[in-house]
């Protein structure tokens, strides 16, 4: 089993930045997994935010965060990051990281990911 634990969420003002982290542990070969970040706001469906391939060579972003967010990974630390800048009110949500052990590239579909963290809350105030 693979455990994913997110951290770094919190309350920020619009325009500020946050860096989310997701640490993997357990029976994992993290360096071979594609990783993704998703988010879910109250009353809304979970949506894709960003994804990164196993070696960081490919990344993909939702249009809503493109240019403001950067996904990265440190395979030596079994950790994936999401740097979020210029946060907007509509970025407020619970952010989840997810692992896809079977993909070489990246996926935007939540159903493709096998392992999920418990989420970290991001709140943005005006």
Beta strands, then each sheet from edge to edge (+ up, - down):
strand 1: 2-7
strand 2: 10-13
strand 3: 18-26
strand 4: 34-40
strand 5: 47-52
strand 6: 59-61
strand 7: 69-74
strand 8: 79-84
strand 9: 93-100
strand 10: 115-116
strand 11: 120-125
sheet 1: 1+ 3- 8+ 7-
sheet 2: 2+ 11+ 9- 4+ 5- 6+
sheet 3: 2+ 11+ 9- 10+
end
